[in-house]
Amino acid sequence: MLASATLLLMGAAPVASLDVGIDHLRSTKGMLRVCLTADAENFPSCVDDKDAVTRNVPATTHGLRFAGLPYGNYAVAVIHDENGNAKLDTFAGIPREGFGFSRNPPIRFGAPRFSAARFAIAGDAQRQQIGMRYML
């Protein structure tokens, strides 16, 4: 039994954890909707990504840990859903609620591309600090 467990461990893909810190929230109302994905096609919404890791936590939360992640490239998107309606509210296409992305890329017109928010997980204790942004 020990030999089979050792063989399984030898063939297991390396895994790591990711700590995500969230700064600059304008209030503690509502929820933070967090999406961690390795799929560029489904970033930042993660709607059709069956492998995405999503979390919904109170806006009083300033940090999250994702454990057991295989090594690879990822991106994180965060929405501050202040009114708790499970979506990012907009006015004339401009977000009325806060948002943020891993690596804090510049925001021009629309969400950044996956490549702008992408970071590599290649060892344990990885960290991303996300600064929330508010347009209105």
NUSE-938365 format. One line per field, with one value per residue: residue number from 1; residue in one letter; x, y, z of N, C-alpha, C in turn. Coordinates in Angstrom, 1 decimal. Example, Ala and Ser with C-alpha at 12.3 -4.5 7.8 and 13.67 -1.06 7.14 Angstrom:
# NUSE-938365
nr = c(1; 2)
rest = c(A; S)
n.x = c(13.2; 12.8)
n.y = c(-5.7; -2.2)
n.z = c(7.8; 7.1)
ca.x = c(12.3; 13.7)
ca.y = c(-4.5; -1.1)
ca.z = c(7.8; 7.1)
c.x = c(13.2; 12.9)
c.y = c(-3.3; 0.0)
c.z = c(7.8; 7.9)
//
This chain:
# NUSE-938365
nr = c(1; 2; 3; 4; 5; 6; 7; 8; 9; 10; 11; 12; 13; 14; 15; 16; 17; 18; 19; 20; 21; 22; 23; 24; 25; 26; 27; 28; 29; 30; 31; 32; 33; 34; 35; 36; 37; 38; 39; 40; 41; 42; 43; 44; 45; 46; 47; 48; 49; 50; 51; 52; 53; 54; 55; 56; 57; 58; 59; 60; 61; 62; 63; 64; 65; 66; 67; 68; 69; 70; 71; 72; 73; 74; 75; 76; 77; 78; 79; 80; 81; 82; 83; 84; 85; 86; 87; 88; 89; 90; 91; 92; 93; 94; 95; 96; 97; 98; 99; 100; 101; 102; 103; 104; 105; 106; 107; 108; 109; 110; 111; 112; 113; 114; 115; 116; 117; 118; 119; 120; 121; 122; 123; 124; 125; 126; 127; 128; 129; 130; 131; 132; 133; 134; 135; 136)
rest = c(M; L; A; S; A; T; L; L; L; M; G; A; A; P; V; A; S; L; D; V; G; I; D; H; L; R; S; T; K; G; M; L; R; V; C; L; T; A; D; A; E; N; F; P; S; C; V; D; D; K; D; A; V; T; R; N; V; P; A; T; T; H; G; L; R; F; A; G; L; P; Y; G; N; Y; A; V; A; V; I; H; D; E; N; G; N; A; K; L; D; T; F; A; G; I; P; R; E; G; F; G; F; S; R; N; P; P; I; R; F; G; A; P; R; F; S; A; A; R; F; A; I; A; G; D; A; Q; R; Q; Q; I; G; M; R; Y; M; L)
n.x = c(0.8; 1.9; 3.9; 2.3; 1.1; 3.3; 4.1; 2.0; 2.3; 4.7; 4.1; 2.3; 1.2; 3.0; 1.8; 0.6; 0.0; -2.0; -2.0; -4.3; -4.5; -6.6; -7.1; -8.1; -10.9; -14.0; -16.1; -17.6; -19.8; -21.9; -20.7; -17.6; -16.8; -14.9; -12.7; -10.6; -8.6; -7.2; -7.7; -7.6; -9.5; -11.9; -11.6; -12.4; -14.6; -15.1; -17.3; -17.9; -15.9; -15.1; -13.1; -12.4; -11.8; -14.0; -15.0; -17.2; -17.3; -17.8; -17.6; -16.0; -13.8; -10.3; -8.4; -7.7; -7.1; -6.1; -5.7; -3.8; -3.3; -2.4; 0.9; 1.3; 0.0; -2.0; -4.8; -6.5; -9.7; -11.7; -14.7; -16.4; -19.3; -21.4; -24.2; -25.1; -26.3; -25.2; -23.8; -21.8; -22.6; -23.4; -23.3; -24.1; -22.1; -20.0; -18.4; -20.2; -19.6; -16.9; -13.8; -11.1; -7.9; -5.4; -2.0; -2.6; -3.2; -3.1; -6.1; -8.0; -10.1; -12.6; -12.2; -9.0; -6.8; -6.2; -3.4; -2.3; -3.0; -2.0; -0.1; 2.5; 2.4; 4.7; 5.8; 5.5; 3.6; 2.8; 1.8; -0.6; -1.4; -4.2; -5.5; -8.4; -10.6; -12.6; -14.9; -17.1)
n.y = c(-1.2; 1.3; 1.5; 1.9; 4.3; 6.0; 5.9; 7.2; 9.7; 10.5; 10.7; 12.8; 16.1; 19.1; 21.3; 24.5; 27.3; 30.3; 33.5; 36.1; 39.5; 42.3; 45.6; 49.1; 49.2; 50.9; 50.8; 48.6; 47.4; 44.8; 42.3; 40.6; 39.4; 36.9; 35.7; 33.2; 32.1; 30.0; 30.2; 31.9; 32.6; 32.8; 34.9; 38.1; 37.0; 34.3; 32.7; 30.5; 28.7; 25.8; 25.0; 27.2; 28.9; 30.2; 32.6; 34.0; 36.4; 38.3; 41.9; 42.8; 41.3; 41.1; 39.5; 36.4; 32.8; 30.5; 27.2; 24.2; 24.6; 23.7; 24.1; 26.9; 29.4; 32.1; 34.3; 36.8; 38.1; 40.6; 41.7; 44.3; 43.9; 45.9; 46.2; 43.7; 42.2; 40.2; 40.9; 43.1; 46.3; 48.8; 52.1; 53.5; 51.9; 52.2; 51.1; 51.0; 50.0; 48.6; 47.2; 45.0; 43.6; 41.0; 41.8; 44.4; 45.9; 48.7; 50.4; 50.9; 51.0; 49.0; 45.7; 44.4; 42.4; 38.9; 38.4; 40.7; 40.6; 38.3; 35.9; 33.8; 30.7; 29.0; 27.9; 27.5; 29.7; 32.0; 35.3; 37.8; 41.2; 43.1; 46.1; 47.8; 49.5; 52.3; 53.8; 55.5)
n.z = c(0.0; 0.8; -1.2; -3.5; -2.9; -2.8; -5.5; -6.7; -5.7; -6.8; -9.5; -9.4; -10.3; -9.7; -7.1; -5.9; -3.7; -3.7; -2.6; -2.5; -2.2; -1.4; -2.0; -1.4; -1.4; -1.6; 0.1; 2.6; 1.8; 0.4; -1.8; -2.7; -5.8; -7.0; -9.5; -10.6; -13.1; -15.7; -18.3; -21.2; -23.0; -21.5; -19.8; -18.5; -17.3; -16.7; -17.2; -18.9; -18.2; -17.0; -15.3; -13.8; -10.7; -8.5; -6.1; -3.7; -1.5; 1.6; 1.4; 3.3; 3.4; 3.0; 1.9; 0.3; 0.0; -2.4; -2.7; -3.7; -6.4; -9.7; -11.2; -13.5; -15.8; -14.8; -14.2; -12.3; -11.6; -10.1; -8.8; -7.2; -5.9; -4.9; -4.4; -4.3; -6.4; -8.0; -10.3; -12.4; -12.3; -14.7; -16.3; -19.2; -20.3; -18.6; -15.7; -12.6; -10.3; -8.3; -9.6; -10.3; -11.2; -11.4; -11.3; -11.7; -14.2; -16.6; -17.3; -20.1; -22.5; -21.7; -20.2; -19.3; -21.4; -21.1; -21.1; -20.1; -17.4; -16.6; -14.6; -13.4; -11.7; -10.1; -7.9; -4.4; -2.2; -3.6; -4.5; -5.1; -5.3; -5.4; -6.5; -6.1; -8.4; -9.2; -11.3; -11.3)
ca.x = c(0.0; 2.8; 4.5; 1.4; 0.9; 4.6; 4.1; 1.0; 2.9; 5.8; 3.5; 1.4; 1.7; 3.3; 0.8; 1.0; -1.1; -1.9; -2.7; -4.7; -4.9; -7.5; -7.0; -8.8; -12.4; -14.6; -17.0; -17.7; -21.2; -22.0; -19.8; -16.5; -16.9; -13.5; -12.5; -9.2; -8.7; -6.0; -8.3; -7.6; -10.8; -13.0; -11.2; -12.4; -15.9; -15.1; -18.7; -17.8; -14.7; -15.4; -11.9; -12.2; -12.1; -14.7; -15.4; -18.1; -17.0; -18.2; -16.7; -15.1; -12.6; -9.2; -7.5; -8.2; -6.1; -6.4; -4.7; -3.8; -3.3; -1.3; 1.7; 0.8; -0.3; -3.4; -5.2; -7.6; -10.6; -12.5; -15.8; -17.1; -20.8; -21.9; -25.6; -25.4; -27.2; -24.5; -23.3; -21.2; -23.6; -22.8; -24.1; -23.5; -21.0; -19.0; -18.8; -20.6; -19.1; -15.5; -13.3; -9.7; -7.3; -4.1; -0.9; -3.1; -2.8; -3.8; -7.5; -8.3; -11.5; -12.9; -11.3; -7.7; -6.6; -5.6; -2.0; -2.0; -3.2; -1.4; 1.1; 2.9; 2.6; 5.8; 6.3; 4.5; 3.5; 2.7; 0.9; -1.0; -2.1; -5.1; -6.1; -9.8; -10.8; -14.0; -15.0; -18.2)
ca.y = c(0.0; 2.4; 1.6; 2.5; 5.8; 6.7; 6.0; 8.2; 11.0; 10.7; 11.1; 13.9; 17.4; 20.0; 22.2; 25.6; 28.1; 31.7; 34.5; 37.3; 40.6; 43.2; 46.9; 50.2; 49.1; 52.2; 50.5; 47.2; 46.9; 43.9; 41.1; 40.5; 38.2; 36.7; 34.6; 32.8; 31.3; 29.8; 30.2; 33.3; 32.8; 33.1; 36.0; 38.0; 36.6; 32.9; 32.1; 29.2; 28.0; 24.8; 24.9; 28.4; 28.9; 31.4; 32.8; 35.1; 36.7; 39.6; 43.0; 43.1; 40.4; 41.8; 38.5; 35.0; 31.9; 29.4; 26.1; 23.1; 25.0; 23.2; 25.2; 27.4; 30.8; 32.4; 35.7; 37.0; 39.3; 40.9; 42.7; 44.7; 43.9; 46.6; 46.0; 42.2; 41.6; 39.2; 41.4; 44.4; 47.3; 49.8; 53.2; 53.8; 51.0; 52.5; 50.4; 51.8; 49.3; 48.5; 46.0; 44.9; 42.5; 40.6; 42.6; 45.8; 46.5; 49.9; 50.2; 51.8; 50.8; 47.6; 44.9; 44.1; 41.1; 37.9; 38.5; 41.9; 40.2; 36.9; 35.7; 32.4; 30.0; 28.0; 27.5; 27.8; 31.0; 33.0; 36.4; 38.9; 42.3; 43.8; 47.4; 48.0; 50.8; 52.8; 54.9; 56.5)
ca.z = c(0.0; 0.8; -2.5; -4.5; -2.5; -3.3; -7.0; -7.0; -5.3; -7.7; -10.7; -9.2; -10.8; -8.5; -6.8; -5.1; -3.2; -4.2; -1.7; -3.2; -1.3; -2.1; -1.4; -1.9; -1.4; -1.2; 1.2; 3.0; 1.4; -0.7; -1.9; -3.7; -6.7; -7.4; -10.4; -10.9; -14.3; -16.6; -19.7; -21.7; -23.7; -20.6; -18.9; -17.1; -16.8; -16.2; -17.3; -19.6; -17.8; -16.0; -14.4; -13.0; -9.3; -8.2; -4.7; -3.4; -0.1; 2.0; 1.0; 4.5; 3.2; 2.3; 1.4; 0.0; -0.4; -3.3; -2.5; -4.6; -7.9; -10.6; -11.8; -14.8; -15.9; -14.3; -14.0; -11.4; -11.8; -8.9; -8.9; -5.9; -6.1; -3.7; -4.1; -4.1; -7.4; -8.7; -11.6; -12.4; -12.8; -15.5; -16.8; -20.5; -20.5; -17.6; -14.4; -11.5; -9.1; -8.4; -10.3; -10.2; -11.9; -11.1; -11.9; -11.8; -15.5; -16.9; -17.8; -21.1; -22.9; -21.4; -19.4; -19.9; -21.9; -20.2; -21.1; -19.2; -16.0; -16.4; -13.8; -13.4; -10.5; -10.3; -6.6; -3.3; -1.5; -4.6; -4.0; -6.0; -4.6; -6.4; -6.1; -6.7; -9.1; -9.3; -12.4; -11.0)
c.x = c(0.9; 3.5; 3.6; 1.1; 2.1; 4.6; 3.1; 1.6; 4.0; 5.2; 2.6; 2.1; 2.0; 2.1; 1.3; -0.2; -0.9; -2.7; -3.0; -5.2; -5.7; -7.5; -7.9; -10.3; -13.0; -15.6; -16.9; -19.1; -21.0; -21.0; -18.7; -16.7; -15.5; -13.4; -11.0; -9.3; -7.3; -6.4; -8.4; -8.9; -11.9; -12.6; -11.8; -13.7; -15.9; -16.4; -18.6; -16.6; -15.0; -14.3; -11.7; -12.5; -12.8; -15.0; -16.2; -17.9; -17.5; -17.1; -15.8; -13.8; -11.5; -8.2; -8.2; -7.0; -6.7; -5.3; -4.9; -3.9; -2.1; -0.4; 1.2; 0.6; -1.8; -3.6; -6.4; -8.4; -11.5; -13.5; -16.3; -18.5; -21.4; -23.4; -26.1; -26.3; -26.4; -24.0; -22.6; -22.1; -22.8; -23.8; -23.4; -22.2; -19.8; -19.4; -19.1; -20.1; -17.6; -15.1; -11.7; -9.2; -5.9; -3.1; -1.4; -2.8; -3.6; -5.1; -7.7; -9.8; -11.8; -11.9; -10.0; -7.7; -6.0; -4.1; -1.5; -2.1; -2.6; -0.2; 1.3; 2.9; 3.6; 6.4; 5.3; 4.6; 3.5; 1.7; 0.6; -1.8; -2.9; -5.7; -7.4; -9.8; -12.3; -14.0; -16.0; -18.4)
c.y = c(1.3; 2.6; 2.3; 4.0; 6.6; 6.9; 7.1; 9.6; 11.4; 11.2; 12.3; 15.2; 18.3; 21.0; 23.3; 26.3; 29.5; 32.5; 35.7; 38.4; 41.6; 44.5; 47.9; 50.0; 50.4; 52.0; 49.0; 46.7; 45.8; 42.8; 41.4; 39.3; 38.0; 35.5; 34.4; 31.8; 31.1; 29.9; 31.6; 33.6; 33.2; 34.2; 37.3; 37.4; 35.2; 32.2; 30.7; 28.4; 27.0; 24.6; 26.1; 28.2; 30.2; 31.4; 34.0; 35.3; 38.1; 40.7; 43.4; 42.3; 41.2; 40.8; 37.1; 34.1; 30.8; 28.4; 25.0; 23.4; 24.3; 24.4; 25.6; 28.9; 31.0; 33.9; 35.7; 38.2; 39.4; 41.9; 43.0; 44.9; 44.6; 46.4; 44.6; 41.6; 40.6; 39.6; 42.7; 45.4; 48.4; 50.9; 53.6; 53.1; 51.3; 51.8; 51.3; 51.2; 49.0; 47.2; 46.1; 43.6; 42.2; 41.5; 44.1; 46.5; 47.8; 49.6; 51.3; 51.7; 49.3; 47.0; 44.6; 42.7; 40.2; 38.1; 39.7; 41.5; 38.9; 37.0; 34.2; 31.9; 28.9; 27.6; 27.9; 29.2; 32.1; 34.1; 37.4; 39.9; 43.1; 45.0; 47.6; 49.4; 51.1; 53.9; 55.9; 56.5)
c.z = c(0.0; -0.5; -3.5; -4.2; -3.0; -4.8; -7.4; -6.8; -6.3; -9.1; -10.6; -9.7; -9.6; -8.4; -5.9; -4.5; -3.7; -3.1; -2.6; -2.1; -2.1; -1.3; -2.1; -2.2; -0.9; -0.1; 1.5; 2.7; 0.4; -0.6; -2.9; -4.5; -7.3; -8.4; -10.7; -12.1; -15.0; -18.1; -20.2; -22.4; -22.8; -19.6; -19.4; -16.5; -16.2; -16.4; -17.9; -19.3; -16.7; -15.0; -13.6; -11.6; -9.0; -6.7; -4.6; -1.9; 0.3; 1.7; 2.2; 4.4; 2.5; 1.8; 1.2; -0.3; -1.3; -3.1; -3.5; -6.1; -8.6; -11.1; -13.2; -14.7; -15.6; -14.4; -13.1; -11.7; -10.5; -9.2; -7.5; -6.1; -4.9; -3.4; -4.1; -5.2; -8.3; -10.1; -11.4; -13.0; -13.6; -15.8; -18.0; -20.7; -19.5; -16.3; -13.3; -10.2; -9.4; -9.1; -10.1; -10.8; -11.3; -11.9; -12.1; -13.1; -15.8; -17.6; -18.9; -21.5; -22.7; -20.5; -20.1; -20.5; -20.9; -20.0; -20.2; -17.7; -15.6; -15.5; -13.7; -11.9; -10.7; -9.0; -5.6; -2.9; -2.6; -4.1; -5.1; -5.1; -5.6; -5.8; -6.8; -7.3; -9.2; -10.3; -12.0; -9.5)
//
